[in-house]
Amino acid sequence: MKKPRRADAGARSLAAIACACAAALTACGSSDSSGSADDRSRTLTAYFAASPDFVDPALTYTARGWTALWTTYTPLLTYRHEAGLAGTELIPGLAESLPRISPDGKTYRLRLRRGLRYSDGTPARASDFEHAIKRVLNLGSGGSWAYLPIAGAPEYLKARKPDGDISGIETDDAGGAITIRLTRSVGSFADALALPFAALVPSTTPFENATSDPPPGIGAFKVASSVPNRSLTLVRDRSFRGLPGVPVAKLDRVEVKVVTNQHRQIEDVIDNKVDWVQSPPPPDQMTLVEQRAKGRFEPFVLNSLAYVFLNHRVAPFDDERVRKAVAYAVDRRAVVRLFGGLLRTTCNFLPPNMQGYERLDPCPYGDPDGAPDVERAKALIREAGADGAAVTVWGSNDAVAAPVTQYLADAFNAIGLDATPKLVDASTYRQTVGNEKTRAQAGFGQVVSDFPHPSNLMSLVTGNGIQPTNSLNWGNVDNPRINALADRADAMPDLARAAPDYAQIDRLLVEDADLVPLGNFELAKLVSERVDFDSFIDHPVFSGDLSLLTFRAP
């Protein structure tokens, strides 16, 4: 799996996520959408800054969509409902157990639990899994890349026959057996089976965007109604009895209202007018939150990275000494301030809630929370003969990236480079700096990992990620040793065995200043006084866990 999502490209972004819903919808029955007086007492109100992109598990690819649909559509595998590193553990979802994987890593065997029914009462069948994957591929989902290693998947796409066969998937509805054959060993394929894309839906679900009529799923909630750019309502699925590790909902309803004004969101949750907001507080409201929301506010780190990319193929960053000078010169504390405090400094490439992460202590370039070593950086610039070298520092024009890019240009100038910031519209930033013709020398990068497996980030720093257009490896990092380690680790289905290789890659990247890690993004748990704060699980993949949220005892 080698395609993390760029935060600056808008997918699972920390900024507002554009709504792609096409029409208002009503589903799952009018009796659920009305709600009794008792139901109302167990109704959580929430604000999102935008609607989910899709209300369809095959298509949704944003934080809002995943938060809403994780507890609505359960895949064969899922993640433990825990915070932090514990929440990255894969557990059986609709499957009886974790997959049996062949010694060559190419064959996965699972069995569907018996007696499962969708929220509309339709029995779940093993063949529904193949139908779900066909929908992902046929609809051109952003998650298609995760399932192309399945044998026959590229051929299925090429044939353009929705009801055609994917040769690498075999199912037995009578016994529930599911066999998946891959063309190559993909160590993180089990994670792909735990993403919403792979959630089972009935085989009658059409090959079209189902946002206007979401298919039934199996999970704690079901969709009651959604009005794009206005609201989304989930109701507890009373027919769902829970599965081992997959809890029933403690709430009866979750009513989400779209409020684009971030300051209003924060003010309303502080004043107990709404129970939960997903967006983090803007920098100018952090003091207000800390003063008036004590005991109901806490930041949590995402599997993400803010970093400086340095193009190895363009002077002056083709010289390791210049790259190391930047690593010494950057003041991460200044970047944290520009993030309004919602950035956790790091020296590592890998985020902390991921196997393979080993904190680099001491950091080769000094304490990430300490002052930069500007004098040492200047000496390296002089030694490399790069004093006065012209540098363009690229960044997007969003509210956070723009000032960070300006700061980076200032930091480059402070050590003897002649740096100028260049801002690009956030909607085209990834394509611009990912085009080899741009020859972007350096810039600000942001990425959020799709799932907690290091392979999802390797395309940022290996030769495989370098492409003429839409390249993910903006720094053109192409170290044969790192490439070999990544190829070996990425093919291991056992992440515990692969973790030491990923840790070594992390060390090599930082020691050679192939890029400069700045910090890991933080979101915030921020709730009203009536919410049981301890019931809010900040999940490392899906953010808020709606199934476990509950209210304080009267």
C-alpha positions in Angstrom: 0.0 0.0 0.0 1.8 3.1 -1.2 -0.6 6.0 -1.5 -1.1 8.1 1.6 -3.3 11.1 1.3 -1.9 14.6 1.2 -3.4 16.8 3.9 -2.8 19.8 1.6 -4.7 18.1 -1.2 -7.9 18.1 0.7 -8.3 14.4 1.4 -8.7 13.8 5.1 -7.4 17.3 5.5 -7.3 19.3 8.7 -8.9 22.1 6.7 -12.4 22.1 5.4 -13.2 19.1 3.3 -15.3 19.8 0.2 -18.7 18.3 0.0 -19.3 16.1 -3.0 -22.8 14.9 -2.1 -25.2 15.3 -5.1 -28.7 15.3 -3.5 -30.6 15.2 -0.3 -31.4 11.7 0.9 -33.6 9.8 3.3 -33.0 6.2 4.2 -33.6 3.4 6.7 -37.2 4.2 7.6 -39.1 7.2 8.8 -39.8 5.7 12.2 -36.1 6.0 13.0 -35.8 9.6 11.9 -38.5 10.9 14.1 -37.3 9.7 17.5 -39.1 9.4 20.8 -38.7 11.7 23.8 -36.4 9.0 25.4 -34.4 8.9 22.2 -33.9 12.6 22.3 -32.3 12.4 25.7 -29.7 10.1 24.2 -29.1 12.2 21.1 -25.6 13.6 20.5 -25.5 16.9 18.6 -22.4 17.6 16.5 -21.0 20.2 14.1 -19.0 19.3 11.0 -17.4 22.0 8.8 -18.7 20.2 5.7 -20.7 17.2 4.7 -19.0 13.9 4.1 -17.8 13.7 0.5 -20.0 10.6 0.0 -22.4 8.6 2.1 -21.3 5.4 0.4 -18.6 3.2 1.9 -17.2 2.4 -1.6 -16.5 6.1 -2.2 -16.0 8.1 1.0 -12.4 9.2 1.4 -12.5 12.0 4.0 -12.2 12.2 7.8 -15.8 13.1 8.1 -17.0 10.3 5.9 -14.9 7.7 7.7 -15.9 8.9 11.2 -19.6 8.7 10.3 -19.4 5.4 8.3 -16.9 3.3 10.3 -19.6 2.4 12.8 -22.2 2.0 10.1 -20.5 -0.4 7.7 -18.2 -3.1 9.1 -15.7 -4.8 6.9 -14.3 -8.3 7.2 -11.6 -6.9 9.4 -11.6 -3.8 11.5 -9.5 -2.0 14.1 -9.8 -2.3 17.9 -12.0 0.4 19.4 -9.1 1.9 21.4 -7.1 5.1 21.4 -3.5 5.4 20.5 -1.3 2.5 19.4 -3.8 -0.1 20.7 -6.4 1.2 18.2 -4.1 0.2 15.3 -4.5 -3.5 16.1 -6.4 -5.4 13.4 -9.2 -7.6 14.7 -11.9 -9.7 13.0 -15.0 -7.7 12.0 -17.5 -9.7 9.9 -14.9 -12.5 9.5 -14.7 -15.2 12.1 -11.0 -14.7 12.6 -8.0 -12.9 11.1 -7.0 -14.2 7.7 -4.9 -17.3 7.2 -2.1 -16.1 4.9 -0.1 -18.4 2.7 3.7 -18.6 3.2 4.3 -16.6 0.1 2.0 -13.8 1.3 -0.2 -14.0 -1.8 -3.3 -15.9 -0.6 -5.7 -14.7 2.2 -8.4 -17.1 3.5 -11.3 -15.9 5.7 -14.7 -17.1 6.7 -17.8 -14.9 7.1 -19.5 -15.2 10.5 -22.8 -17.1 10.4 -26.2 -15.4 10.9 -25.2 -11.9 10.0 -27.9 -9.6 8.6 -27.8 -6.1 7.2 -29.8 -3.3 8.9 -32.7 -4.0 6.6 -32.8 -7.7 7.5 -31.1 -9.0 4.3 -28.8 -11.9 5.1 -25.1 -11.2 4.5 -23.4 -13.6 2.1 -19.7 -14.2 1.3 -20.2 -13.2 -2.3 -21.2 -9.7 -1.0 -17.5 -9.1 -0.4 -16.6 -9.5 -4.1 -19.5 -7.2 -5.0 -18.2 -4.6 -2.6 -14.7 -4.7 -4.2 -16.3 -4.5 -7.7 -18.1 -1.4 -6.7 -14.9 0.2 -5.5 -13.1 -0.5 -8.8 -16.1 0.1 -11.1 -16.9 3.5 -9.6 -13.4 4.8 -9.8 -13.2 5.2 -6.1 -10.1 6.9 -4.7 -9.5 3.7 -2.7 -9.2 1.6 -5.9 -5.4 1.4 -5.6 -5.7 -0.7 -2.4 -7.4 -3.6 -4.2 -5.5 -3.6 -7.6 -3.0 -6.2 -6.3 -5.9 -8.7 -6.3 -5.4 -11.1 -9.2 -7.8 -10.2 -12.0 -8.6 -6.7 -10.6 -6.8 -4.8 -13.4 -8.5 -7.1 -16.0 -11.9 -6.5 -14.4 -11.4 -2.7 -14.7 -10.2 -3.0 -18.3 -13.2 -5.1 -19.3 -15.6 -2.4 -18.0 -18.3 -5.0 -17.2 -19.7 -4.3 -13.7 -21.0 -7.8 -13.3 -17.8 -9.4 -14.6 -15.6 -11.7 -12.5 -12.5 -10.8 -10.4 -10.6 -14.0 -10.8 -8.6 -13.6 -7.6 -11.7 -13.6 -5.4 -13.5 -16.9 -4.7 -16.5 -17.1 -2.3 -18.8 -19.8 -1.0 -22.1 -18.6 0.2 -23.1 -21.9 1.7 -20.1 -22.1 4.0 -19.0 -18.5 4.1 -15.5 -19.1 2.8 -13.7 -16.2 1.1 -10.4 -16.7 -0.7 -8.4 -13.7 -2.0 -5.3 -14.2 -4.3 -2.9 -11.4 -4.9 -0.4 -11.0 -7.7 2.3 -10.2 -5.2 2.8 -10.2 -1.5 1.5 -6.9 0.0 2.3 -6.7 3.7 -0.5 -4.2 4.4 -3.3 -5.9 2.5 -5.0 -6.9 5.7 -5.3 -3.2 6.5 -7.0 -2.7 3.1 -9.6 -5.2 4.2 -10.3 -3.1 7.3 -11.0 0.2 5.4 -14.6 1.4 4.7 -14.1 0.7 1.0 -14.1 -3.1 1.7 -17.2 -3.1 3.9 -19.8 -5.6 2.9 -23.0 -4.4 1.2 -25.8 -6.5 -0.3 -25.0 -7.8 -3.8 -28.1 -5.9 -5.0 -26.4 -2.6 -4.3 -26.2 -0.8 -7.7 -22.9 0.2 -9.5 -23.5 3.9 -8.9 -22.9 6.5 -6.2 -25.4 5.4 -3.5 -25.2 8.7 -1.6 -28.8 9.4 -2.6 -29.9 6.0 -1.2 -27.2 4.5 1.0 -27.1 0.7 1.1 -27.8 -1.1 4.4 -24.7 -2.1 6.4 -23.8 -4.0 9.5 -22.8 -1.9 12.4 -23.8 0.1 15.5 -25.6 2.8 13.4 -27.4 3.3 10.2 -28.0 6.4 8.1 -31.4 8.0 8.8 -31.1 11.1 6.7 -28.6 13.5 5.1 -29.0 16.9 3.5 -25.8 17.9 1.7 -24.2 20.9 3.2 -26.8 21.0 6.0 -27.1 17.8 8.1 -26.5 14.1 8.6 -28.4 11.9 11.1 -27.3 8.5 12.3 -29.6 6.3 14.4 -28.8 3.2 16.4 -29.4 0.0 14.5 -31.4 -1.9 17.1 -31.0 -5.2 15.2 -27.2 -5.1 15.6 -26.2 -7.1 18.7 -22.5 -6.4 18.5 -19.6 -8.6 17.6 -16.5 -9.4 19.6 -14.6 -6.2 19.6 -17.3 -4.4 17.7 -19.6 -2.7 20.2 -23.3 -1.7 19.9 -24.0 2.0 20.1 -24.5 3.6 23.5 -26.3 6.6 21.9 -29.7 6.4 20.1 -29.0 9.2 17.6 -26.2 11.4 16.3 -27.4 14.6 14.7 -24.7 16.4 12.7 -25.2 19.9 11.5 -22.9 21.5 8.9 -21.5 24.8 10.3 -18.8 26.4 8.2 -18.0 29.1 10.7 -15.2 27.6 12.8 -15.4 30.3 15.5 -19.1 29.7 16.0 -18.4 25.9 16.3 -16.0 26.4 19.1 -18.1 29.1 20.9 -21.2 26.8 20.8 -19.5 23.8 22.2 -17.9 25.8 25.0 -21.4 27.3 25.8 -23.0 23.7 25.7 -25.2 24.5 22.7 -23.7 21.5 20.8 -22.1 18.4 22.2 -19.1 17.8 19.9 -17.2 19.5 17.1 -14.9 17.6 14.9 -12.8 20.6 13.7 -9.9 21.7 15.9 -10.0 25.2 17.4 -8.4 27.9 15.3 -5.2 29.4 16.7 -6.9 32.6 17.9 -9.4 30.6 20.0 -7.0 28.2 21.8 -6.7 30.4 24.9 -10.5 30.7 25.1 -10.8 26.9 24.9 -8.1 26.3 27.5 -9.7 28.7 29.9 -13.4 27.8 29.5 -13.4 24.1 28.5 -11.2 22.6 31.2 -11.8 18.9 31.6 -13.5 18.6 28.3 -10.7 19.5 25.9 -7.6 17.5 25.0 -5.5 17.3 21.8 -4.6 13.9 20.3 -2.1 13.1 17.7 -2.9 11.8 14.2 -0.8 9.3 12.1 0.4 12.2 10.1 3.4 14.4 9.3 4.2 18.0 8.6 7.6 18.2 6.9 10.0 20.1 4.7 10.8 18.4 1.4 14.2 19.1 -0.2 14.7 18.2 -3.9 17.8 15.9 -4.2 17.9 16.5 -8.0 18.0 20.3 -7.9 20.8 22.5 -6.4 21.5 23.4 -3.7 19.7 20.5 -2.1 21.6 17.9 -4.1 24.3 18.5 -1.5 23.7 16.7 1.8 25.4 19.5 3.7 22.8 22.0 2.6 20.0 19.6 3.5 21.5 19.1 7.0 21.8 22.9 7.3 18.1 23.2 6.9 17.6 20.4 9.5 19.7 22.4 12.0 18.0 25.8 11.1 14.3 25.0 11.4 12.7 26.0 14.7 9.8 23.6 15.2 8.5 25.6 18.1 7.7 28.4 15.6 5.8 26.0 13.4 3.8 24.7 16.4 2.8 28.3 17.1 1.6 28.7 13.6 -0.5 25.6 14.0 -2.1 27.2 17.1 -0.4 24.6 19.3 -2.1 21.6 17.5 1.2 20.1 16.2 3.4 17.8 18.2 7.0 18.2 17.4 9.0 15.3 16.1 12.4 14.3 14.8 11.0 11.1 13.2 9.6 10.5 9.8 7.2 7.8 11.1 4.3 8.9 13.4 4.2 7.6 16.9 1.0 5.5 16.7 2.5 3.2 14.2 4.6 0.0 14.5 8.1 0.7 13.4 8.3 4.0 15.2 11.3 4.3 17.5 11.8 7.7 18.9 15.1 9.2 17.7 16.6 10.3 20.9 18.8 12.2 20.8 17.8 13.8 17.5 20.8 14.3 15.3 20.0 18.0 14.9 19.1 18.8 18.5 16.0 18.7 20.7 12.9 19.2 18.5 11.5 21.3 21.3 14.6 23.4 21.6 16.2 26.3 19.8 17.7 25.7 16.3 21.5 25.7 15.8 21.6 28.5 13.3 25.4 29.0 13.5 26.1 25.3 12.7 23.6 25.6 9.8 25.4 28.7 8.5 28.8 26.9 8.7 27.4 24.0 6.6 26.1 26.4 4.0 29.5 28.1 3.7 31.2 24.7 3.5 29.0 23.7 0.7 29.6 26.9 -1.2 25.8 27.6 -1.2 25.9 31.0 0.5 23.5 33.2 -1.5 22.0 30.3 -3.5 18.6 31.2 -4.8 15.8 29.0 -3.4 12.1 29.0 -4.0 10.1 27.6 -1.1 6.8 26.1 -2.2 3.6 25.9 -0.2 -0.1 26.0 -0.6 -2.2 29.0 0.2 -4.4 27.5 2.9 -4.7 29.2 6.3 -1.9 27.2 8.0 0.4 26.2 5.1 0.9 29.8 3.9 2.4 31.2 7.1 4.5 28.1 7.6 5.9 28.5 4.1 6.8 32.1 4.8 8.5 31.1 8.0 10.5 28.4 6.2 11.7 31.0 3.7 12.7 33.3 6.5 14.6 30.4 8.2 16.4 29.6 4.9 17.4 33.3 4.6 18.7 33.3 8.1 21.4 30.7 7.3 22.6 32.4 4.1 20.3 31.2 1.3 18.4 33.6 -0.8 14.9 32.2 -0.4 11.5 33.3 -1.7 8.2 31.8 -0.8 5.8 30.7 -3.6 2.2 29.9 -2.8 0.0 27.8 -5.0 -3.8 27.2 -4.7 -4.4 24.3 -2.3 -6.5 22.5 -4.9 -3.6 22.3 -7.3 -0.6 22.2 -5.0 0.0 18.5 -5.1 -0.1 18.3 -8.8 2.2 21.3 -9.2 5.0 20.2 -6.9 4.6 16.6 -8.0 5.3 17.5 -11.6 9.0 17.0 -12.5 8.9 20.0 -14.8 8.2 22.3 -11.9 11.6 21.4 -10.4 10.4 22.5 -6.9 13.5 23.0 -4.9 12.0 22.8 -1.4 8.6 23.3 0.3 6.1 22.4 2.9 4.5 19.0 2.9 1.6 17.6 4.9 0.4 14.0 4.8 -2.2 11.9 6.7 -1.8 8.1 6.6 -4.8 6.1 5.5 -4.0 3.3 7.9 -1.4 2.6 10.6 1.1 0.7 8.5 4.4 2.3 7.5 4.1 1.0 4.0 1.5 3.7 3.4 4.2 6.4 3.7 7.0 4.8 1.8 6.1 6.3 -1.5 7.1 9.7 -0.1 10.7 8.6 0.3 11.4 5.7 -2.1 12.2 5.5 -5.8 8.9 3.8 -6.5 7.1 7.1 -5.6 9.0 9.2 -8.2 6.8 9.8 -11.2 7.0 12.5 -14.0 3.5 13.7 -12.9 1.6 13.3 -9.7 4.7 12.2 -7.9 4.4 11.5 -4.2 8.1 11.7 -3.6 8.5 15.5 -3.9 12.1 15.4 -2.7 13.1 12.7 -5.2 14.6 10.7 -2.4 16.1 7.6 -4.1 18.5 5.9 -1.8 19.2 2.2 -2.9 19.5 1.1 0.7 16.2 2.6 1.7 14.5 1.3 -1.4 15.7 -2.3 -0.7 14.6 -2.1 3.0 11.2 -0.8 2.0 10.7 -3.4 -0.7 11.5 -6.2 1.8 9.4 -4.7 4.6 6.4 -3.9 2.4 6.1 -7.5 1.3 6.0 -8.9 4.8 2.4 -9.7 6.0 3.7 -9.8 9.6 4.2 -6.2 10.6 6.0 -7.1 13.8 8.7 -8.7 11.6 8.8 -5.7 9.2 8.9 -3.1 12.0 12.7 -3.1 12.5 13.2 -2.4 8.8 10.9 0.5 8.9 12.6 1.9 12.0 15.9 1.7 10.2 14.5 3.5 7.2 13.3 6.2 9.6 16.8 6.6 11.1 18.5 6.7 7.6 16.1 9.4 6.3 16.6 11.7 9.3 20.4 11.2 9.6 20.9 12.0 5.8 18.4 14.9 6.0 16.5 13.4 3.1 13.6 15.5 4.4 13.0 17.4 7.6 10.2 16.2 9.9 8.5 19.0 11.7 5.6 17.5 13.7 2.5 15.3 13.8 -0.9 17.0 13.4 -3.2 17.0 16.4 -7.0 17.1 16.5 -8.9 17.9 19.6 -11.4 16.2 21.8 -13.8 19.1 22.6 -17.2 18.3 24.0 -20.1 19.8 26.0 -20.4 19.4 29.8 -23.0 16.6 29.5 -20.7 14.3 27.4 -18.7 11.7 29.4 -15.3 12.9 28.3 -13.6 9.5 29.1 -16.0 7.8 26.6 -14.6 9.8 23.7 -12.0 7.5 22.1 -9.7 9.4 19.8 -9.1 6.6 17.3 -5.8 6.7 15.3 -7.6 5.8 12.0 -11.2 7.1 12.3 -10.9 10.0 14.8 -14.0 10.0 17.0 -15.5 6.6 17.9 -19.2 7.3 17.8 -20.2 3.9 19.0 -18.6 4.4 22.4 -19.7 8.0 23.1 -22.1 8.4 25.9 -23.3 11.0 28.4 -22.4 11.6 32.0 -24.7 10.3 34.7 -27.2 12.9 35.9 
